[in-house]
Amino acid sequence: MTRVAVIGVGLMGRNHVRVYSEMPDVELVAIVDQDQSTAELLSNLYHVPYHADFHEMVEKERPDAISVAVPTEFHYDVVRDLLEMRCNVLVEKPIAATPEQARELIALAKQNNCVFTVGHIERFNPAVMDLKRRLENGELGRVFQVHARRVGPFPSRIQDVGVIKDLAIHDLDIMHYLTGSYVDRVYAEAKSTLHSACEDMFVGTLHFMNGVIGLLEINWLTPTKIRELYITGERGMFCVNYITQDLFFYENAESANSDWKPLSLIRGVSEGSIIKYAIKKKEPLRSELEAFISCVQGRDAGIVNGSDALEALQIAMALVESATVSETIKVRSHDNYQLPSTSSIKKLDISN
């Protein structure tokens, strides 16, 4: 039986508590939150002790695995202390507030031989998992463009970050995951309309090192929730609806049974068949936590590693910088990335 605890039982943390309580071979041994009324409510509901201090909880309960779902600004302090106590940790995205903090946490997890993963939950969406398999099988051919649309109403619970770090970071990770490539430059436009401190509307473009173009449309201003991803390639377009876990394929009829290169000169693109794939639905959080527990138990289960989470954070930071200075940002992708100062940023000529 794997003993687990949850630190931070706001909206997302409560879901961790619920899912853990439903998992076989898992025992929820503690919850931690400084809001006593919330912690006491969940403690009574799930018959589990609560603590106000996570250091005390670890010493007393000795959990094998811990979910951290506190606000982003506290990720570094909480996760650092847990890793120093040699705990296995899943922290909600983003990995930390800055790339420097993220690198330190990754190094600390390695040093102490801890399982350390980040809650990029869309990786575990059944439609995304099926799409990944189909792309790896070459069903789309060459990929040209990835377009994410993630919009909805303003969530009053979010105060410490804007839409880029809170929402776009989902799609930044998925784009990296599906294309298998890193980003070398970005451009963004953003504004704050309802949020008091951060951006609540954002559009951005990414140029991947393998030539794929990424487009993002993210906001907290749309009165209905939309979560969609489109991937266009030589054989057509895949469309993922994250919410319904549906996957569609729109065929480019001109590519059927032919090579793309001559067709691109002679015929171009035309509508073909539309396919809706049968996807076995499952709650992504359940799959994510199962993978985490499997790794804690010593089995390789495809968790999101710290390096990938760092990559998503670095690109998000570059997009925030681009939106601030209204210029294209050249990105030194992956571990070598350093956010350039405003004075050193040069606009790139991408007209060619």
Buried (B, 14 or more C-beta within 10 A) or exposed (E): EBBBBBBBBBEBBBBBBBBBBEBEEBBBBBBBBEEEEBBEBBBEEBEBBBBEEBEEBBEEBEBBBBBBBBBBEBBBEBBBBBBEBEBBBBBBBBBBBBBEBBBBBBEBBEEBEBBBBBBBBBBBBBBBBBBBEBBEEEBBBEBBEBBBBBBBEBEEEBEEBBBBBBBBBBBBBBBBBBBEBBBBBBBBBBEEEEBEEBBBBBBBBBBBBEEBBBBBBBBBBBEEEBBBBBBBBBBBBBBBBBEEBBBBBBBBEBBEEEEBEEBEEEEEBEEBEEEEEEBEEBBBBBBBBBBBBBBBBEEEBEBBBBBBBBBBBBBBBBBBBBBBBEBBBBBBBBEEBEBBEEEEBEEBEEEE
